[in-house]
Amino acid sequence: MRSSFKEYFWAIINIETERLETNHTAWSLATIRFQHGHLRGFAHQMAALGRTQLKEVEPADLDWWVTQVQADTGSLRERHKLINAVRSLWEYRELVPEFARLHSLVPWNGQKAADLLGPLPSSSGENRTPRVDEMTMAALLSWSIAIVDQLAQPITAASRAFRRIRSTPAEAAGSSASESVRAEGRPSATHSAEAILNRLRAHNLPAPGLRSGNQVAVDRSRLAKLLDIGPIDAGTARLIEESGHPLAATTVLHEPVFPPVAGLPLTVTFPMKRIPTLERLLWAACLVVISYLSGMRPGEALNLERGCVRESGRMQYLVGKTFKNVFDESGAKKPEGKIREVPWVVCSPVVRAVLAMEALHDNQLLFASTQEWKKGGASRAVSAAGRTAGIMDLVQWVNEQCAEQGRADKIPDDPKCPSLYLSRFRRTLAWHIARRPQGIVAASVQYGHVGTQMTQGYAGSLASGFPDEHSFEAFLERLENLGQAHARLLVGEHVSGPAAPRYRARVTSTARFEGITVPSNAAARRLLNSRDLQVIQGDAMSCVFDSARALCNKETGGNTADGPHLGTCRTSCTNIARTDRDIEELQLRAEGLRTIVADPLCPPIRHAREQAELDRLTKIITIHKEGEHDERPR
């Protein structure tokens, strides 16, 4: 059967799918590889029936094979793939030589895999990647940012020295030639012992040594490469040994550092044998910061190149490639991807992590394998297993340092999934963003999703418990806010606005809440929609929500029965109440407007607009102050 299947696989790799009668899209090479696995069992079973070429396979043989698949105890989804693989084999029959063609009759009378095996269970769209536990992610991110900010410079300096020492003499000759010239311009292979000692003292470094028996002598080759200078002669080395400057049998490439991490100093040393570990540590920390705080897919983060940072005003972006749904003219997946049309909006720690990786090595690809950290090195990203191992090594290093130095801020294990693989970060970030007000929309913009339903799949659907967890947390937060509001009322905080009486009534009523058993998160969701809890802090105002009075209902077509839509809040709405804290915010805004209005160079149109807004705010503040005066005891 081998020649028949070779023809088939050559066809699906090389022939355009437009020549197929069926609506078949081109496969990526990864998919073709899986197709090969699905067809191996079919080929063996047909060979067991005595078939030596695909043209010898009869419809009865296919029917018999289906009964074998139906009797298989494997997963339903995998059995569907087996059926579909053989159907594709038939669909390509016209594009292969005659000996490699299946019978012309449509297999199984046109029945699909769902007809033969039963339909697959409907999917809720839930992303099944487990999110990282909050405590684990918080500690991992904090340590990663600290490593990037505090250790990137010394690790990079030690790494450069390490690579000079590890380079061959021919490679090192070019870099040290310029420093092999004395001040008088005469070439020399030696340097004064005092100049070398001054540099070692300035960097608080011992001279690298070679142990011979009980004696340690200066390692002239390593010392020259460490300081990036020309060759050192025996006489200069002898003077360094006699100077009393420390000699180290283990080469130290950077002085110890004691950066503050979480308020405590962390001691980090740089012996030569530990430099690869520290390089890998910085590599993993940068990967964590960039992938988590941007929300990139693993492939997008690993294919970032130097120079990817862009800035526009106060906004910072990363320009990189995307690979999902990127096809060429024939419909085949483009393995090289394309530049993402909408760049990733990122924060300053991400930019600092990118700059740290650009300084660490000379490769065009930021997260190239360490074996390629040289100028012109091949751009090959680390494998999935390698990057996960790098992140887990980072966790292990941090926890070892905490144990050795008596620190209590180690990275805790994730109780649900101990392996911190890269795709979990995107899932976890989506969950955290979606918990914020308007978070689903914000995550959709950042992730480039056309609709919010896909983002909801990343953040978590009802199946994952996310909306229920969100409701429970919001319920607790609402109770806490109302308790604080009641405490302020007790000490005389004034409330104004059309909804002021309802604000006081609801806050006072909720203050008498003595607790209730919440048997499920769904119960918390119902409690959250209770009328007495509908006091929501907005922009310099509190919404005492009543759907019948809400003007945002009219803006959104009546879709806010369960709560206000603060993005379409109207200042004339009768659900508005304002506390002293809200008035303080409005006073700050009014001061800013007065500065603009008083500016004689302010354009007339802007002057009129800002004056109208200032008059409105002044009226609100005056009414609040007058009402506060009236309520004071006489």
C-alpha positions in Angstrom: 0.0 0.0 0.0 3.0 2.3 0.4 3.2 3.6 -3.2 -0.6 4.5 -3.2 -0.3 6.5 0.0 2.8 8.3 -1.2 0.9 9.5 -4.2 -2.0 10.7 -1.9 0.3 12.6 0.4 2.2 14.1 -2.4 -1.1 15.4 -3.8 -2.4 16.9 -0.6 0.9 18.7 -0.1 1.4 20.0 -3.6 -1.9 20.2 -5.6 -4.2 23.2 -5.3 -7.5 22.4 -3.6 -9.5 24.4 -6.2 -9.2 21.3 -8.4 -11.3 19.2 -6.0 -15.0 18.9 -6.6 -15.8 19.2 -2.9 -15.3 22.3 -0.8 -12.0 21.3 0.7 -9.5 23.8 2.2 -5.8 23.3 2.1 -4.1 21.7 5.1 -1.1 22.8 7.0 1.9 20.4 7.1 1.1 19.8 10.8 -2.4 18.7 9.9 -1.1 16.4 7.2 1.2 14.8 9.7 -1.8 13.9 11.9 -3.6 12.7 8.7 -0.7 10.3 8.2 -1.3 8.9 11.7 -5.0 8.5 11.2 -4.5 6.5 7.9 -1.8 4.1 9.1 -4.3 1.9 10.9 -6.6 1.9 7.8 -3.6 0.9 5.6 -2.6 -2.0 7.8 -6.2 -3.3 7.9 -6.6 -3.1 4.1 -3.3 -4.9 3.7 -4.5 -7.6 6.1 -7.4 -8.1 3.7 -4.9 -8.7 0.9 -5.1 -5.3 -0.8 -1.8 -4.1 -2.3 -3.0 -0.9 -3.8 -5.8 1.5 -3.1 -7.6 0.7 -6.3 -8.2 -2.8 -5.0 -10.2 -1.6 -2.0 -13.9 -2.5 -2.5 -16.9 -0.6 -1.0 -17.5 -3.8 1.1 -14.0 -3.3 2.5 -14.9 0.2 3.6 -18.1 -1.0 5.1 -16.2 -3.6 7.1 -13.7 -1.0 8.2 -16.5 1.3 9.5 -17.8 -1.6 11.7 -14.3 -1.8 13.2 -14.3 1.9 13.9 -17.8 1.7 15.4 -16.7 -1.1 17.7 -13.6 0.8 18.8 -13.6 2.0 22.4 -11.5 5.1 21.8 -12.9 8.6 22.1 -15.7 9.6 19.7 -13.7 12.6 18.5 -10.8 10.4 17.4 -13.1 8.0 15.7 -14.6 10.9 13.7 -11.1 11.8 12.6 -10.5 8.3 11.3 -13.7 8.4 9.2 -12.9 11.8 7.9 -9.4 10.9 6.9 -10.6 8.0 4.7 -13.3 10.3 3.2 -10.6 12.8 2.3 -8.7 9.9 0.7 -11.7 9.4 -1.6 -12.1 13.1 -2.3 -8.6 13.3 -3.8 -9.1 10.2 -6.0 -9.1 12.3 -9.2 -5.8 14.0 -8.4 -3.7 10.8 -8.0 -2.7 8.0 -10.5 -5.3 5.3 -11.1 -3.5 2.7 -9.0 -3.9 5.0 -5.9 -7.6 5.8 -6.4 -10.4 4.4 -4.2 -13.5 3.1 -5.9 -15.6 5.7 -7.6 -18.7 5.0 -5.5 -19.2 7.5 -2.7 -18.2 5.8 0.6 -21.0 4.7 2.8 -23.7 6.1 0.5 -22.7 9.6 1.3 -23.1 9.2 5.1 -21.0 11.5 7.2 -19.1 10.6 10.4 -21.9 12.0 12.4 -24.4 9.6 10.7 -22.1 6.6 11.1 -20.9 7.2 14.7 -23.3 9.7 16.1 -22.8 13.5 16.5 -20.0 15.0 18.6 -21.2 16.6 21.8 -21.9 20.3 21.4 -19.1 22.6 22.5 -19.8 25.6 24.7 -16.8 27.5 23.2 -15.0 27.2 26.6 -11.3 27.5 26.4 -10.1 24.4 28.3 -6.6 25.6 29.1 -6.5 25.9 32.9 -5.7 29.4 34.1 -2.9 29.9 36.6 -3.8 30.1 40.2 -3.9 33.8 41.4 -1.3 33.4 44.1 1.1 31.6 41.8 0.6 34.1 39.0 1.0 37.1 41.2 4.3 35.8 42.7 5.7 34.6 39.3 4.9 38.0 37.7 6.3 40.0 40.6 9.6 38.0 40.6 9.8 38.1 36.8 9.5 41.9 36.8 12.0 42.2 39.6 14.5 40.1 37.7 14.1 42.1 34.5 14.4 45.4 36.4 17.1 44.6 38.9 19.2 41.8 37.4 19.1 42.3 33.6 22.1 44.7 33.5 24.5 42.5 35.6 23.4 39.3 34.0 23.9 40.8 30.5 27.4 42.1 31.5 28.4 38.7 32.9 26.9 37.0 29.8 29.0 39.1 27.5 32.2 38.3 29.5 31.2 34.7 29.5 30.9 34.5 25.7 34.2 36.3 25.3 35.9 33.7 27.5 34.2 30.8 25.7 35.0 32.2 22.2 38.0 30.8 20.2 41.2 32.9 19.9 40.3 33.7 16.3 36.9 35.0 17.3 38.3 37.1 20.2 41.1 38.6 18.2 39.0 41.2 16.4 37.4 42.5 19.6 40.6 43.0 21.5 42.8 44.4 18.8 41.8 48.0 19.5 42.8 47.6 23.2 46.2 46.1 22.4 47.7 49.5 21.7 49.6 51.5 24.3 49.0 55.2 24.8 52.1 56.1 22.8 50.5 54.2 19.8 53.0 51.3 19.8 51.4 47.8 19.5 52.0 45.6 22.5 50.9 42.2 23.6 51.0 43.1 27.3 49.3 45.5 29.7 50.6 47.0 32.9 49.7 45.0 36.0 48.6 48.2 37.7 46.1 49.0 35.0 44.6 45.5 35.1 44.4 45.6 38.9 42.7 49.0 38.8 40.0 47.5 36.6 39.5 44.5 38.7 39.3 46.7 41.9 36.8 49.0 40.1 34.5 46.1 39.4 35.2 44.3 42.7 36.3 41.2 40.9 39.0 38.6 41.9 41.5 37.7 39.2 40.6 34.3 37.5 43.1 31.6 38.5 44.3 28.2 37.7 44.8 25.7 40.4 48.0 23.6 40.2 48.4 21.4 43.3 48.1 23.7 46.3 48.9 26.8 44.3 46.6 29.1 42.3 48.2 31.1 39.5 46.6 33.8 37.3 44.7 32.4 34.3 46.1 34.8 31.8 43.8 33.8 28.9 40.6 34.1 30.9 41.8 37.4 32.5 42.4 38.9 29.1 39.0 37.8 27.8 37.3 38.9 31.0 38.6 42.4 30.6 38.4 42.3 26.8 42.1 43.2 26.4 45.0 41.7 24.5 47.3 38.9 25.7 48.9 39.2 29.1 52.6 38.1 29.5 54.0 36.0 32.3 55.7 38.9 33.9 52.5 40.9 34.2 50.7 37.9 35.6 53.5 37.4 38.2 53.1 41.1 39.3 49.3 40.6 39.7 49.9 37.4 41.8 52.4 39.3 44.0 50.1 42.3 44.5 47.9 40.5 47.0 44.8 40.9 44.9 42.4 38.0 45.5 42.7 35.0 43.1 39.7 32.8 42.5 39.9 29.2 41.3 36.4 29.8 40.0 36.2 32.7 37.5 33.8 35.4 38.7 32.4 37.5 35.8 30.6 40.2 37.8 30.7 41.6 41.3 27.9 40.4 43.6 24.7 42.5 43.6 22.1 42.9 46.3 18.9 44.3 44.6 15.9 45.0 46.7 13.1 42.6 45.9 9.8 43.0 47.8 11.6 45.2 50.3 14.4 42.7 51.1 17.9 42.5 49.6 18.5 39.5 47.3 22.1 38.3 47.1 23.2 37.2 43.6 26.7 36.1 42.6 28.1 35.5 39.2 30.6 32.6 39.1 31.3 31.5 35.5 29.7 28.1 35.9 26.4 29.7 36.8 26.1 32.2 33.9 24.2 29.9 31.6 21.6 29.4 34.5 21.4 33.2 35.0 21.0 33.7 31.2 18.2 31.2 31.1 16.7 32.9 34.2 16.5 36.3 32.5 15.2 34.7 29.3 12.3 33.0 31.2 11.5 36.2 33.2 11.3 38.3 30.0 9.1 35.7 28.4 6.7 35.6 31.4 6.5 39.4 31.5 6.0 39.9 27.7 3.6 37.0 27.1 1.4 37.5 30.2 1.1 41.3 30.2 0.4 41.5 26.5 -1.9 38.5 26.1 0.0 37.1 23.1 -0.3 33.6 21.9 2.9 31.6 22.5 3.9 31.6 18.8 3.5 35.3 18.6 5.6 36.0 21.7 8.3 33.6 20.6 8.6 35.2 17.1 9.1 38.7 18.3 12.1 40.4 16.7 14.5 43.1 17.9 13.1 46.5 17.1 9.5 45.5 17.7 8.8 48.3 20.2 6.8 51.3 18.9 5.7 54.4 20.8 3.0 57.0 20.1 2.7 59.6 22.7 2.2 57.9 26.0 1.1 54.6 24.3 3.5 51.8 23.8 3.1 48.9 21.3 4.7 45.7 20.1 4.7 44.9 16.4 4.9 41.2 15.7 3.6 38.4 13.6 0.3 36.5 13.9 -0.1 33.0 12.6 -3.8 32.1 13.3 -5.9 32.0 10.1 -3.1 33.2 7.9 -3.4 31.5 4.5 -1.8 32.0 1.1 -3.6 32.3 -2.3 -4.3 28.6 -2.5 -5.8 28.4 1.0 -2.8 26.7 2.5 -1.6 27.9 5.9 1.4 30.2 5.7 4.0 29.0 8.3 5.8 32.3 8.2 2.6 34.2 9.3 2.1 37.9 8.7 2.5 41.1 10.6 -0.4 41.7 12.9 -2.5 44.6 11.6 -3.4 45.8 15.1 -0.2 46.0 17.3 -0.2 44.8 20.9 -0.8 47.6 23.4 1.6 47.0 26.3 2.8 48.6 29.5 6.3 49.8 30.5 7.4 46.4 32.1 6.9 44.7 28.8 9.0 47.3 26.9 11.7 46.9 29.5 11.7 43.2 29.1 12.0 43.5 25.3 15.0 45.9 25.7 16.6 43.5 28.2 16.4 40.7 25.6 17.8 42.9 22.9 20.8 43.7 25.1 21.3 40.1 26.2 22.2 38.7 22.7 22.7 39.8 19.1 20.2 37.5 17.4 17.3 39.0 15.4 14.8 36.7 17.2 14.3 37.9 20.8 13.6 34.4 22.2 16.1 32.5 20.0 17.7 29.4 21.5 20.7 30.2 23.6 22.9 28.2 21.2 22.1 30.9 18.6 22.9 34.0 20.6 25.4 35.4 18.2 25.3 37.9 15.4 23.8 36.3 12.3 22.8 33.2 14.3 19.9 31.2 13.0 16.5 32.4 14.1 15.0 29.3 15.7 12.6 29.6 18.7 12.7 27.2 21.6 10.4 24.2 21.6 7.3 24.0 23.7 9.0 21.6 26.1 12.1 23.9 26.3 10.1 27.1 27.1 8.0 25.3 29.7 11.2 23.9 31.3 12.7 27.4 31.3 9.7 28.8 33.2 9.8 26.0 35.7 13.5 26.5 36.1 12.8 30.1 36.9 10.3 29.0 39.7 12.8 26.6 41.0 15.6 29.2 41.1 13.4 31.7 43.0 12.3 29.1 45.5 15.9 27.9 46.1 17.1 31.5 46.7 14.2 32.1 49.1 15.2 28.9 51.0 18.9 29.8 51.1 18.4 33.4 52.1 15.5 32.9 54.5 12.9 34.7 52.4 9.1 34.0 52.7 8.1 35.3 49.3 8.6 32.1 47.2 6.4 31.2 44.2 3.7 28.8 45.5 2.8 25.7 43.5 -0.3 25.9 41.3 -2.7 23.4 43.1 -4.7 22.6 39.9 -1.9 22.2 37.3 1.8 22.3 38.3 3.1 22.8 34.8 3.3 26.6 33.9 3.2 26.2 30.1 3.0 29.4 28.1 -0.6 29.2 26.7 -1.9 29.3 30.3 -0.8 33.0 30.6 -3.1 34.2 27.8 -6.0 32.4 29.4 -5.2 33.8 32.8 -4.9 37.4 31.7 -8.2 37.2 29.9 -9.8 36.0 33.1 -8.4 38.9 35.1 -9.2 41.6 32.4 -12.8 40.3 32.1 -13.4 40.8 35.8 -12.9 44.5 35.4 -15.8 46.9 34.4 -16.2 46.6 30.6 -13.5 44.0 30.8 -14.9 41.7 28.1 -14.9 44.5 25.6 -11.3 45.5 26.7 -10.1 42.0 26.3 -11.7 41.6 22.9 -9.9 44.8 21.7 -6.5 43.6 23.1 -6.8 40.1 21.8 -8.1 41.2 18.4 -11.4 39.3 18.6 -14.2 40.4 16.3 -16.8 39.6 18.9 -16.9 39.3 22.6 -18.1 35.7 22.6 -14.7 34.4 21.7 -13.2 36.4 24.5 -15.7 35.0 26.9 -14.4 31.6 25.9 -10.9 32.6 26.9 -12.0 34.3 30.1 -14.3 31.5 31.1 -18.0 30.6 30.5 -20.6 29.3 32.9 -19.0 25.8 32.5 -15.7 27.1 34.0 -17.5 28.9 36.9 -16.1 32.2 35.9 -19.3 34.3 35.7 -20.5 32.8 39.0 -17.2 33.6 40.6 -17.3 37.1 39.2 -20.9 37.5 40.6 -19.8 36.3 44.0 -16.9 38.6 44.2 -19.0 41.5 42.9 -21.6 40.7 45.6 -19.0 40.9 48.4 -17.5 44.0 46.9 -21.0 45.7 46.7 -21.6 44.8 50.4 -18.2 46.2 51.4 -18.8 49.5 49.5 -22.3 49.9 51.0 -20.9 49.3 54.5 -18.3 52.0 53.9 -21.0 54.4 52.6 -23.1 53.8 55.7 -20.1 54.6 57.9 -19.6 57.9 56.1 -23.3 58.7 56.5 -23.0 58.2 60.3 -20.3 60.8 60.6 -22.3 63.4 58.6 -21.6 62.9 54.9 -24.1 64.8 52.9 -25.9 63.4 49.8 -27.5 65.5 47.1 -29.2 64.8 43.8 -32.6 63.5 42.7 -31.8 60.0 44.1 -30.5 61.1 47.5 -33.4 59.8 49.5 -33.2 56.4 47.9 -29.4 56.4 48.4 -29.8 56.9 52.1 -32.6 54.3 52.4 -30.7 51.6 50.5 -27.4 52.2 52.3 -29.1 52.2 55.7 -31.2 49.1 54.8 -28.1 47.2 53.7 -26.2 48.2 56.9 -28.7 46.0 58.8 -27.7 43.0 56.8 -26.7 40.3 59.3 -25.6 37.7 56.8 -27.2 35.0 54.7 -26.2 31.5 53.7 -25.1 31.5 50.0 -25.3 27.9 48.9 -24.0 28.5 45.4 -22.4 31.1 43.2 -25.6 31.2 41.2 -27.3 32.3 44.4 -24.8 35.1 44.7 -25.6 36.2 41.2 -29.3 36.5 42.2 -28.4 38.4 45.3 -26.3 40.8 43.3 -29.4 41.8 41.3 -31.3 42.5 44.5 -32.8 46.1 44.5 -31.3 47.0 47.8 -27.8 46.4 46.5 -28.2 48.6 43.4 -26.0 51.4 44.5 -23.2 51.6 42.0 -20.3 54.0 42.1 -20.0 55.8 38.7 -18.0 58.8 37.5 -18.2 61.4 40.3 -21.7 60.2 41.2 -23.5 57.1 42.6 -26.2 55.4 40.5 -29.2 54.3 42.7 -30.4 52.1 39.9 -34.1 51.8 39.1 -34.7 50.3 35.6 -38.0 52.2 35.2 -36.2 55.6 35.7 -32.9 54.8 34.0 -32.1 56.9 31.0 -29.4 54.5 30.0 -32.2 52.0 29.3 -33.3 54.3 26.5 -29.8 54.5 25.1 -29.3 50.8 25.0 -32.8 49.8 23.9 -33.9 48.6 27.3 -31.1 46.1 27.9 -30.1 47.2 31.4 -32.8 45.7 33.5 -30.1 43.9 35.7 -28.0 47.0 36.2 -26.9 50.4 34.8 -24.8 50.9 31.7 -22.4 53.5 33.1 -20.9 54.1 29.7 -24.1 55.8 28.5 -25.0 57.6 31.8 -27.0 60.8 31.3 -26.5 63.8 33.7 -30.2 64.4 33.8 -31.1 60.9 35.0 -33.1 60.8 38.3 -31.1 57.7 39.5 -28.1 60.0 40.3 -27.0 60.8 43.8 -23.8 62.7 44.8 -21.8 62.4 48.0 -19.2 64.7 49.5 -16.5 62.6 47.8 -18.2 63.0 44.4 -18.4 66.8 44.9 -14.7 66.9 45.8 -14.0 65.3 42.4 -16.3 67.8 40.6 -14.5 70.7 42.4 -11.2 69.5 41.0 -12.6 69.4 37.5 -14.2 72.9 38.0 -10.8 74.3 38.9 -9.3 72.9 35.7 -12.1 74.4 33.7 -11.7 77.9 35.3 -8.0 77.9 34.2 -9.1 77.2 30.6 -11.9 79.7 30.6 -9.6 82.4 32.1 -7.1 81.9 29.3 -7.4 84.8 26.8 -5.9 82.7 24.0 -8.6 80.0 24.4 -10.4 79.5 21.1 -14.0 80.9 21.2 -15.6 77.6 20.5 -13.7 75.8 23.2 -14.3 78.7 25.6 -18.0 78.5 25.2 -18.0 74.7 25.6 -15.9 74.8 28.8 -17.8 77.7 30.2 -21.1 75.8 29.8 -19.6 72.7 31.5 -18.2 74.9 34.3 -21.6 76.5 34.9 -23.2 73.1 35.1 -20.6 71.8 37.6 -20.9 75.0 39.7 -24.7 74.6 39.9 -24.3 71.0 41.1 -21.7 72.0 43.7 -23.8 75.0 44.9 -26.9 72.9 45.3 -25.0 70.3 47.2 -23.4 72.8 49.6 -26.7 74.6 50.2 -28.5 71.3 51.0 -25.6 70.4 53.3 -26.1 73.7 55.2 -29.9 73.2 55.5 -29.4 69.7 57.0 -27.0 70.8 59.7 -28.6 70.9 63.2 -29.5 74.4 64.5 
